[in-house]
Amino acid sequence: MANHIHILYIDDNPLDRALVRDSLEKEHGGFILTEAKSQHEFEELIHKNVYDLVLSDFNILGFEGLQVLEIVKKVSPNTPVILVTGTGSEEVAVEAMKRGASDYVIKTASHINRLPKTIHTVIASKQIRLEKEKAQKELVKINRVYAVISQINQLIVRTNDREKLFREACDIAINFGGFRMAWIGLVDYESESIKPFCWAGHEANYLANFEIPIAGNSLTGKEPVGKAYKEKQHSVFNDVLNDPLFEPWRNEALKRDYRSIISLPIKAKKEIIGIFSICSTETNFFDKQEIDLLVEVAEDISFALESIQKDQELIFTKERYKSLYDNAPLPYQSLNSEGIIMDVNPAWLRLLGYTLDEVIGKWYGSFLHPNAKAIFVKNFPLLKTCGSVTDVPFMLQKKDGSYIHISLNGMSSYHPDGSFKQTHCVFQDITIQNAALEKLKNSENQKSVILHTTSEGFWIVDQKGRFIEVNNSYCKLSGYSRNELLTMSVSDVELIDTKENIEKRLQRIIKQGTDRFETKHRCKNGNSLDFEVSINYMPDNKLFFVFLHDITKRKANEKLLLRSERELKKAQEITRIGSWHMDLTTNEVVWTEELYKMYGFDPKLPAPTYTEHQRIFTPESWELLSASVAKIIETGIPYERELRSVRNDGSNGWIWVKGEAITDSNGKIIGLWGAAQDITDRKQGEEELRRAKEKAEESDRLKTAFLHNVSHEIRTPLNAIVGFSELLNTPELPSENIKQFTETILQSSNQLLSIITDIVNVATIEAGQTRIVEKETNLNSILRLLNEQFTLKAEKQNISLSLKTTLPDNEALVKTDETKLIEILSNLLSNSLKFTEQGFIRFGYHLKGSNLNFYVEDTGIGIPSDMHDRIFQRFGQVETTTSRLYGGSGLGLSISKAYVELLGGKIWVSSELSKGSIFHFTIPYNKISPSVLSEIPSIDSINKTSKSI
């Protein structure tokens, strides 16, 4: 019970217990009191249940209140104890308070009345004390975590060593956070696991051989470390003892008193490189506040780690640039605005043979060939203003007096004010390359063999992609002349790769030596050709030899083939036909894409093997298919079957399959090939046609039976009308006979009118011409009049007829179609009278939700269960023996069903053969406020609408 104080009271004196009980009962149920009369009862209850407070007599037979205090203190330390005794000694009170009693109440009339107030005061004091202790505990926890944050931030400031950062972070978690153990594991990408790197605290060999897999879905990957890595966020297990997810690691953790564990990702450049795990001896230690602070700790470590990495990268970059400068393979030089050499690298000195002192401070032109000095004087100012030059040819003089040919690339740097600062240039020794080109140009016979004896295209290209030579075959293919091509480069004819990509490709080929690829070239007339290109790099000459094979026709054929495949695929999609192939040696099956769709499989996965096909057909179809496959393998005779399939989602369909044998050159059957088509729609259409045909035949048969029946029903009253009309012409006919014959003619006329009315109503309903005319109607009045009318008929058949209305007259006023409601009830009552030979008929209604539920119950012949739905169909009962025995057109219930549905309700029957029937139907309860009552229908008006079924 909420807000009640549960009290355990021990006292061996029944009168004293009654006194205390009476005092507490004056609080009107504010206390729930459990009494113990002995030490045994008290100890059993205090160990079994939890109480808000304990009341104890001071002197108990063989026991005393101070002993009660000791027991409560051991079993439930936070439960307060109040001593209630007749001894008013101050010494007793002081001793009790020293031992831990919360208060002391004397059992006298003047003191016992303050017991409830004392209890409330003690409970309130307990709550305040517990909340204070909790707040102090939380404060201690927070201060511990804040101390960790503070110390780690100081650590970050004073260290740039990653290993020291990790080790001291673990020490800080133990020394300042008071945690049981802390450790950091780092990701080992080679073994795809996290391995311990450092730890502090009570580890006790816990991390020995500890390795957390991070690949796949291994069990270990679900513990805190693996979970933190995979989910990329902190992971907390706050109750190691009871958390079912921690079961595999529980025993080892509890041995070391790990009760709560948190694992925090450590990141570098947004990638997780390790996990920082902290273990506490307290269950549920990590609440939201502690978690947020420890996440901040991990983020601080990650930030420090990135700073350390940046510092290390900067040092590495400086050393790298120095190494690159000292060991660069290309010579480097820097000139000031006067062309004086400011700096050169070791490669420059090694190539030309000078020392650094012989070069620095000298004019650059003094190292040039006499023919190149004038060019340098003219073009150097251009370099200072335009900012860069590429592939500038020069001849430099070496220390031994010889000259080398170089190709120079350079750029200028500037001061912040935009004024020129210095140049930065590198160059390449092209002496050997020039000699090779010259040698190649002089080798006319060799060049002629290469260029003119092959039907394939051929180029010689330099490192910039410029044509050095082309053969006649390529000229004929492209439409360009040789002279035109020698002024062009590869990028001028290339249609796929950009100039930048071409240069990158050439650089890759220099490293790897060769390359082979397909591309497309532009012809002079605007057309394009497809080529297969083979390139070889000649490092001695620093040139590329390129052979070009025209594959334009092959590509066109491939396009035609691809188009045919696409058209075939489209045709298969339209016709929902797929093809398949089975290798009898490997049992492997290959499907086209349409088959995957047909069976509901993922097209990215391999097709099921032949034996696995069993699950995609019903047992009967699989038996038929496997027999056909066995026969074709044995005889080679093709098969064609329509089979029932089971799709991957469990749904069924129909598949047409055809299979043919594949033979090798010796006529041996080595495989099967075939096609399959989804014919589910066709089969469903055939089934629908079959059902429609059966329904049409059934309808035709029922209508024929109806016509036979209705002709009999019409002839019977018509014969009576004709026969008795003729008898009325008999001379001197007694008056009593005239009256009898007249009544018979009248009854037969009404019967005939009823049959015709039914037929007209059915025709109107089928034509959709029936309309609802709602007006103010009093249900009770209608039912009473019907009861009066049908009571006379029931009494003649010796049947009890009773009516039950549940609404008072002022609430039975509704808006509905009164005429159709009367006709529905009249049909049902007439039915009951027709088919009930003895017993009773009950009818009425009751309100259920927003609907009126009408019923007509009888003890008649009953209706078989398989006829419950059929009797509401038009002509649904004309064939039955019942209709022939009891008469009727068989239209009444179908008319009633149509009217009920037009009124917004539904109709059904509950019946058992030979035990009677209950017909139910509902209409909406459209209640209207009482007003001037509409004209109440007379019995005559009801007679006009009632008829037999």
Disulfide bonds with the S-S distance in Angstrom:
none
